[in-house]
Amino acid sequence: MKKYDEKIIEYVDELYPNRLREIKNPPIRLYAKGNIELLNSIGLAIIGSRTNTQYGEKMCKTFTKKLVEYEFTIISGLAIGIDSIAHKTCIKYFGKTIAVLPCGLNNIYPKQNIRLFNEILENDGLVITEYEDNIKAESKNFLERNRIVAGLGVGTLVIEAGYRSGTSVTARYTRNLNKPVFCIPS
């Protein structure tokens, strides 16, 4: 397997994504592995339920495939459910994807997505976080991660969000940034 060096991108660096400069409380640095050119690509966040239905899975695959055809970068959070489906579908159709983690790059969460983490890197994707390598995922980190997911994209597609879920928080961040939120209800 190819080794990917970690890169640290400071807020003041030219490589720092312009869209993240526009969010409230932007990260002062990003830790990245993979294709850092994706940071300033045109992307759409695809997020949703961890306990999606078959309909939600079908809609996620359909929309992800179409967005890849239009060369959108797919941004999500590497979570179980809709996030994983979006990343996997993007890879299947040779698209580019960015996974935003709520933990350090040496402490992948959830553990069952370590293989997907590696597949993203092997397929010229990108994994980023604002946390140092060995930081574990904690509940506050998920909310902080969601502002980055919303900030990186030109909009957010929500698939089967639960009431008062992390997905609904990301949708609110997106709306507060005056970016479009698209919804596929359950």
C-alpha positions in Angstrom: 0.0 0.0 0.0 1.2 3.5 -0.9 2.3 5.7 2.1 0.7 9.1 2.4 2.6 11.8 4.3 0.7 14.0 6.6 0.7 17.7 5.7 -0.1 20.5 8.1 -1.9 23.4 6.5 -2.0 26.6 8.5 -4.7 29.2 8.2 -2.2 31.7 6.7 -1.0 29.2 4.1 -1.9 29.6 0.4 -3.3 26.0 0.4 -5.8 26.7 3.1 -9.3 26.4 1.6 -10.9 29.8 1.0 -14.4 28.5 1.8 -13.2 27.6 5.3 -11.9 31.2 5.9 -15.6 32.2 5.6 -16.9 30.1 8.5 -17.3 31.1 12.1 -14.3 29.9 14.1 -12.3 28.4 11.2 -9.7 25.9 12.2 -6.3 27.4 12.7 -4.7 24.4 11.0 -5.7 21.3 9.1 -3.9 18.0 9.2 -4.2 16.3 5.8 -3.4 13.1 4.1 -3.9 12.6 0.4 -4.7 14.9 -2.5 -4.6 18.4 -0.9 -5.6 20.0 -4.3 -9.1 18.9 -3.5 -9.3 21.5 -0.7 -10.2 24.2 -3.2 -12.2 22.1 -5.6 -15.9 22.5 -6.2 -17.6 20.1 -3.8 -20.9 19.2 -2.2 -21.3 17.8 1.2 -23.5 14.6 1.4 -24.5 13.7 4.9 -27.3 11.8 6.6 -28.5 9.2 8.9 -26.2 6.5 10.4 -29.3 4.2 10.3 -30.5 4.9 6.8 -33.2 3.0 5.0 -32.8 1.2 1.7 -34.4 4.1 0.0 -31.9 6.5 1.6 -29.0 4.3 0.4 -30.5 4.2 -3.2 -30.9 8.0 -3.2 -27.4 8.5 -1.9 -25.9 6.3 -4.6 -28.0 8.0 -7.3 -27.1 11.5 -6.4 -23.5 10.8 -5.6 -23.0 9.1 -9.0 -24.6 12.1 -10.8 -22.5 14.6 -8.9 -19.4 12.7 -9.7 -20.4 12.8 -13.4 -20.4 16.6 -13.1 -17.0 16.5 -11.4 -18.1 17.6 -7.9 -15.9 16.5 -5.1 -18.0 14.7 -2.5 -17.4 15.8 1.1 -18.6 13.8 4.1 -17.6 12.7 7.6 -16.6 9.1 7.3 -19.4 8.0 9.6 -21.4 4.8 9.3 -24.5 5.1 7.1 -25.0 7.8 4.5 -21.5 9.2 4.9 -19.8 5.9 4.1 -22.2 5.2 1.2 -21.4 8.6 -0.3 -17.6 8.0 0.0 -17.8 4.5 -1.4 -20.1 5.4 -4.3 -17.8 8.3 -5.2 -14.8 5.9 -5.3 -16.7 3.4 -7.3 -17.4 5.9 -10.1 -13.8 7.3 -10.0 -14.8 10.6 -8.3 -12.9 12.6 -5.7 -13.9 12.6 -2.1 -12.9 14.4 1.1 -13.4 12.8 4.5 -13.5 15.1 7.5 -12.6 13.4 10.8 -13.7 14.2 14.4 -10.3 12.8 15.6 -6.6 12.6 14.7 -5.3 10.9 11.6 -3.7 8.1 13.8 -7.0 7.4 15.6 -9.6 6.8 12.9 -13.2 6.8 14.0 -15.2 4.7 13.5 -12.8 1.8 13.6 -14.9 -0.2 11.1 -14.1 2.5 8.5 -10.3 2.2 8.6 -10.5 0.3 5.3 -12.6 3.0 3.7 -10.1 5.6 5.0 -7.3 3.7 3.1 -9.5 3.4 0.0 -10.1 7.1 -0.1 -6.3 7.7 0.0 -5.6 5.0 -2.6 -8.1 6.6 -5.0 -6.6 10.1 -4.9 -9.0 11.4 -2.2 -8.2 13.4 0.9 -8.7 12.9 4.6 -8.5 16.0 6.8 -9.0 16.9 10.5 -8.3 19.8 12.8 -7.1 17.5 15.5 -3.6 16.3 16.2 -2.7 12.7 15.3 -3.6 10.8 18.5 -6.8 12.8 19.6 -9.8 10.5 20.0 -13.3 11.3 18.8 -15.3 13.0 21.5 -18.9 14.3 21.3 -17.8 17.9 20.9 -15.4 17.0 18.1 -18.3 15.8 16.0 -20.1 19.2 16.2 -16.8 20.9 15.4 -16.2 18.6 12.5 -19.6 19.4 11.1 -18.8 23.1 10.6 -15.9 22.0 8.4 -18.0 19.7 6.3 -20.5 22.5 5.8 -17.8 25.1 5.1 -15.9 23.1 2.5 -18.9 22.5 0.1 -20.8 24.9 -2.0 -23.9 23.3 -0.4 -25.1 20.3 1.5 -27.3 17.3 0.5 -29.1 15.9 3.5 -30.4 12.3 3.3 -32.7 11.1 6.0 -31.6 13.2 8.9 -32.8 12.5 12.4 -34.4 15.3 14.5 -31.6 17.0 16.5 -28.9 14.9 14.9 -25.4 15.9 13.9 -26.8 15.9 10.3 -29.3 18.6 11.3 -26.5 20.6 12.9 -24.5 20.5 9.6 -27.5 21.5 7.7 -28.0 24.5 10.1 -24.3 25.5 9.6 -24.8 25.3 5.8 -27.9 27.5 6.0 -26.1 30.0 8.2 -23.4 30.3 5.6 -26.1 31.2 3.0 -25.4 28.0 1.1 -28.1 25.8 -0.3 -29.3 22.8 1.7 -31.0 20.0 -0.3 -33.0 17.4 1.5 -34.2 13.9 0.8 -36.5 12.9 3.6 -37.0 9.4 4.9 
